[in-house]
Amino acid sequence: VQLVESGGGLVQAGGSLRLACAASGFTFDEYAIAWFRQAPGKQREGVSCISGSDGSTYYPDSVKGRFTISSDNAKNTVYLQMNSLKPEDTAVYYCAAGGLYLATLAADGLWKESLLEYEYWGQGTQVTVSS
C-alpha cells in the first residue's frame, strides 16, 4: 500500500491550492481516506475525510466551507481543494487511509480519536501560506 501526496507549495493568504493523494495497493471503496495536517509544535489534526463506499465527506469547523475533499476512484486519487487560505493553514499535509468506520468517527467530530486508527500514511506535502 502506498499513498503519495503532491500539490503543496507557497501561496498568499486568500489564495488556493489543490492537493492530490495517489493511492495504490488497495481498493478505494473499502477505505476511508482523510487529510490531516501538522504545524510545527502542534498536534496532527484532521481536516477532511471521505468515505470510499458512498463518497460522504466530513470536515472540522476550522476548514468547513473552505476545504473540499473529493475522489476519483478510477484514478485512485483523492484531492483536497483548499480555498481562502489563511496563514494558520500552514502545515505539512498528510493523506491517510483506514477502515470505513473511520468516516463515522469523522462524522461525529472525533478527529483526535481517529488519528491512530489510520493504517496507511503518505509522506506529507508542505503548504505555506504567507500573510
C-alpha positions as CSV (number, residue, x, y, z in Angstrom):
1,V,0.0,0.0,0.0
2,Q,1.3,3.4,-0.9
3,L,0.0,6.9,-0.6
4,V,1.8,9.8,-2.3
5,E,0.8,13.4,-1.8
6,S,1.5,16.2,-4.2
7,G,0.5,19.8,-4.8
8,G,1.8,21.6,-1.8
9,G,3.6,24.9,-2.1
10,L,3.7,28.6,-1.2
11,V,0.6,30.7,-1.6
12,Q,-0.5,34.1,-0.4
13,A,-3.3,34.4,2.1
14,G,-6.7,34.3,0.3
15,G,-5.3,32.0,-2.4
16,S,-6.0,28.4,-3.3
17,L,-4.2,25.1,-3.6
18,R,-5.2,21.7,-4.6
19,L,-3.5,18.7,-3.1
20,A,-3.6,15.2,-4.6
21,C,-3.1,11.8,-2.9
22,A,-2.4,9.0,-5.3
23,A,-3.1,5.6,-3.8
24,S,-2.0,2.2,-4.8
25,G,-2.3,-1.3,-3.4
26,F,-5.8,-1.3,-2.1
27,T,-9.4,-0.9,-3.2
28,F,-10.6,2.6,-2.7
29,D,-14.2,1.8,-1.9
30,E,-13.2,-0.3,1.1
31,Y,-11.5,2.5,2.9
32,A,-12.0,5.9,4.4
33,I,-9.4,8.4,3.2
34,A,-8.6,11.5,5.2
35,W,-6.3,14.5,5.1
36,F,-4.5,15.6,8.3
37,R,-2.1,18.4,8.9
38,Q,0.6,19.2,11.3
39,A,2.1,22.6,12.0
40,P,5.4,23.0,13.8
41,G,5.0,22.4,17.6
42,K,1.3,21.3,17.2
43,Q,-0.5,18.1,17.2
44,R,-1.6,16.5,13.9
45,E,-5.2,17.4,13.2
46,G,-7.8,16.1,10.8
47,V,-9.1,18.4,8.1
48,S,-11.3,16.2,5.9
49,C,-12.4,12.7,5.4
50,I,-14.2,10.9,2.6
51,S,-15.9,7.5,2.7
52,G,-14.8,5.3,-0.1
53,S,-18.1,3.4,-0.1
54,D,-20.5,6.3,-0.6
55,G,-18.4,9.4,-1.1
56,S,-19.7,11.1,2.1
57,T,-17.5,13.9,3.2
58,Y,-16.7,15.4,6.6
59,Y,-14.8,18.5,7.9
60,P,-14.0,20.1,11.2
61,D,-15.3,23.6,11.7
62,S,-11.9,25.1,11.2
63,V,-12.0,24.4,7.5
64,K,-15.6,23.8,6.7
65,G,-16.7,26.0,3.7
66,R,-13.1,26.5,2.6
67,F,-11.8,23.0,2.0
68,T,-13.3,20.3,-0.2
69,I,-12.3,16.7,-0.4
70,S,-13.1,14.6,-3.5
71,S,-12.1,11.4,-5.0
72,D,-11.6,10.0,-8.5
73,N,-11.9,6.3,-7.9
74,A,-10.9,5.4,-11.5
75,K,-7.6,7.1,-10.8
76,N,-7.4,6.0,-7.2
77,T,-6.7,9.6,-6.3
78,V,-8.2,11.8,-3.5
79,Y,-8.0,15.6,-3.8
80,L,-8.1,18.4,-1.3
81,Q,-9.2,21.7,-2.7
82,M,-8.2,24.5,-0.3
83,N,-9.6,28.0,-0.8
84,S,-9.4,31.2,1.1
85,L,-6.2,30.0,2.7
86,K,-5.0,31.6,5.9
87,P,-1.5,31.8,7.4
88,E,-2.8,29.4,10.1
89,D,-3.3,26.7,7.5
90,T,0.4,26.5,7.1
91,A,1.4,22.9,7.9
92,V,2.6,19.6,6.4
93,Y,-0.5,17.9,5.0
94,Y,-0.8,14.1,5.0
95,C,-3.3,11.8,3.5
96,A,-4.2,8.6,5.3
97,A,-6.3,5.5,4.7
98,G,-8.1,3.3,7.1
99,G,-11.2,1.3,7.7
100,L,-14.6,2.7,6.6
101,Y,-15.7,3.0,10.2
102,L,-13.3,6.0,10.5
103,A,-15.7,8.0,8.4
104,T,-18.2,7.5,11.2
105,L,-15.7,8.9,13.7
106,A,-15.2,11.9,11.4
107,A,-18.9,12.4,11.1
108,D,-19.0,12.6,14.9
109,G,-16.1,15.1,15.0
110,L,-13.8,12.5,16.7
111,W,-10.7,13.5,14.7
112,K,-8.2,13.1,17.6
113,E,-9.7,9.7,18.4
114,S,-9.3,8.5,14.9
115,L,-5.8,9.6,14.3
116,L,-4.1,6.4,15.5
117,E,-6.6,4.2,13.7
118,Y,-5.5,5.1,10.2
119,E,-3.3,2.3,8.9
120,Y,-1.6,3.9,6.0
121,W,0.0,7.3,5.7
122,G,1.7,9.3,2.9
123,Q,5.0,11.2,3.4
124,G,3.3,14.6,3.5
125,T,3.4,17.8,1.5
126,Q,4.3,21.2,2.8
127,V,1.7,24.0,2.5
128,T,2.9,27.5,3.4
129,V,0.5,30.5,3.4
130,S,2.1,33.9,3.6
131,S,0.4,36.9,5.1
